[in-house]
Amino acid sequence: MLKHRGFPGRLPGTDFQFTIRRANPKGATPLIARERYADRRAPDRRADAAFVRAIWDCFGDAPFERGNLDGGRLSWLLGREVKPAEEPFDPRSYAALLVLDLDVARVSFPEVFGEDDR
């Protein structure tokens, strides 16, 4: 499992996890596209925005390996802001390649992308 050095481990001041410490011997948590409803709590929305910002800061629009990124947090973005970068896509693999869809991410999280990020 690739460990992304420099990627924040969690949202500061909260228990919202962004990375995991070690690989699960039974395999990676499968990534599934989770529905985000409009009535989601504000802390959850802040965690999603901070996670998208961390992906943008670390990888930009280049494909990246899932590695030690938290499967639960990725699942909230999968299929919208984060998409598979390879076919076939294995949602249970730590080596799965993903990519940030900038057009969708800018619409979903306008507060993350300033004028200098265009």
RODO-2510 file (C-alpha; in nm, 4 decimals, decimal comma):
residues 118
     n   res          X          Y          Z
     1     m     0,0000     0,0000     0,0000
     2     l     0,1408     0,3346    -0,1085
     3     k     0,1550     0,5946     0,1689
     4     h     0,0966     0,9458     0,0393
     5     r     0,3542     1,1560     0,2218
     6     g     0,2406     1,5111     0,2867
     7     f    -0,1301     1,4248     0,2600
     8     p    -0,3147     1,5380     0,5762
     9     g    -0,4167     1,2515     0,8048
    10     r    -0,7413     1,4139     0,9133
    11     l    -0,9375     1,7372     0,9161
    12     p    -0,7641     1,9490     1,1830
    13     g    -0,9583     1,9708     1,5085
    14     t    -1,1922     1,6839     1,4210
    15     d    -1,2035     1,3058     1,4026
    16     f    -1,2699     1,3067     1,0258
    17     q    -1,0026     1,0716     0,8926
    18     f    -0,8370     1,1225     0,5513
    19     t    -0,5735     0,8475     0,5580
    20     i    -0,5251     0,5071     0,7162
    21     r    -0,2104     0,3923     0,8940
    22     r    -0,1762     0,0376     0,7660
    23     a    -0,3259    -0,1930     0,5083
    24     n    -0,6053    -0,4257     0,6152
    25     p    -0,4832    -0,7864     0,5790
    26     k    -0,8298    -0,8831     0,4485
    27     g    -0,8071    -0,6237     0,1699
    28     a    -0,9019    -0,2632     0,1147
    29     t    -1,2441    -0,1312     0,2072
    30     p    -1,4393    -0,1422    -0,1197
    31     l    -1,5117     0,1980    -0,2723
    32     i    -1,8817     0,2567    -0,3385
    33     a    -2,0460     0,5741    -0,4632
    34     r    -2,2412     0,7150    -0,1676
    35     e    -2,5278     0,9575    -0,2117
    36     r    -2,4724     1,3020    -0,0555
    37     y    -2,8013     1,4562     0,0477
    38     a    -2,8644     1,8304     0,0735
    39     d    -2,9381     1,8058     0,4475
    40     r    -2,5909     1,6727     0,5312
    41     r    -2,4372     1,8190     0,8455
    42     a    -2,2048     2,1176     0,8049
    43     p    -1,9022     1,9360     0,9579
    44     d    -1,9434     1,6550     0,7025
    45     r    -1,9540     1,9079     0,4186
    46     r    -1,6409     2,0810     0,5541
    47     a    -1,4612     1,7450     0,5703
    48     d    -1,5541     1,6697     0,2079
    49     a    -1,4330     2,0127     0,0956
    50     a    -1,1050     1,9779     0,2876
    51     f    -1,0490     1,6296     0,1409
    52     v    -1,1059     1,7605    -0,2140
    53     r    -0,8640     2,0453    -0,1404
    54     a    -0,6006     1,7996    -0,0159
    55     i    -0,6417     1,5877    -0,3316
    56     w    -0,6070     1,8998    -0,5469
    57     d    -0,2991     2,0190    -0,3553
    58     c    -0,1253     1,6793    -0,3668
    59     f    -0,2220     1,5450    -0,7103
    60     g    -0,3870     1,8192    -0,9153
    61     d    -0,5712     1,6715    -1,2108
    62     a    -0,3222     1,3841    -1,2547
    63     p    -0,4228     1,0228    -1,1836
    64     f    -0,3289     0,9039    -0,8355
    65     e    -0,3120     0,5714    -0,6576
    66     r    -0,5660     0,5083    -0,3819
    67     g    -0,2936     0,3899    -0,1445
    68     n    -0,3579     0,4902     0,2153
    69     l    -0,6439     0,7314     0,1408
    70     d    -0,9501     0,6517     0,3517
    71     g    -1,2029     0,4404     0,1610
    72     g    -1,5015     0,5849     0,3454
    73     r    -1,4023     0,9438     0,2677
    74     l    -1,3297     0,8561    -0,0974
    75     s    -1,6696     0,6876    -0,1265
    76     w    -1,8468     1,0185    -0,0544
    77     l    -1,6795     1,1616    -0,3674
    78     l    -1,6628     0,8556    -0,5949
    79     g    -1,8498     0,8827    -0,9217
    80     r    -1,8732     1,2615    -0,9018
    81     e    -1,5596     1,4531    -0,8013
    82     v    -1,3326     1,1466    -0,7954
    83     k    -1,3544     0,8993    -1,0827
    84     p    -1,1714     0,5818    -1,1798
    85     a    -0,8696     0,6529    -1,3998
    86     e    -0,8393     0,2994    -1,5350
    87     e    -1,0477     0,0199    -1,6813
    88     p    -1,1199    -0,2238    -1,5376
    89     f    -1,1483    -0,0482    -1,2019
    90     d    -1,1011    -0,2602    -0,8892
    91     p    -1,2784    -0,0873    -0,5959
    92     r    -1,1063    -0,3267    -0,3494
    93     s    -0,7483    -0,2483    -0,4526
    94     y    -0,5063    -0,0163    -0,2763
    95     a    -0,3356     0,0206    -0,6177
    96     a    -0,6518     0,1446    -0,7971
    97     l    -0,5954     0,4632    -0,9957
    98     l    -0,8328     0,7555    -0,9430
    99     v    -0,8505     1,1066    -1,0831
   100     l    -1,0083     1,4318    -0,9657
   101     d    -1,2736     1,5597    -1,2090
   102     l    -1,2012     1,9318    -1,1836
   103     d    -1,5153     2,0507    -1,3612
   104     v    -1,7430     1,8632    -1,1207
   105     a    -1,5289     1,9474    -0,8165
   106     r    -1,5400     2,3213    -0,8950
   107     v    -1,9197     2,3120    -0,9135
   108     s    -1,9604     2,0973    -0,5996
   109     f    -1,7002     2,2792    -0,3883
   110     p    -1,6562     2,6352    -0,5214
   111     e    -1,5056     2,7422    -0,1876
   112     v    -1,2090     2,5084    -0,2468
   113     f    -1,0987     2,6533    -0,5790
   114     g    -1,0016     3,0175    -0,5878
   115     e    -0,9280     3,2301    -0,8900
   116     d    -0,5612     3,1264    -0,8796
   117     d    -0,6532     2,7557    -0,9205
   118     r    -0,7992     2,7935    -1,2678
***
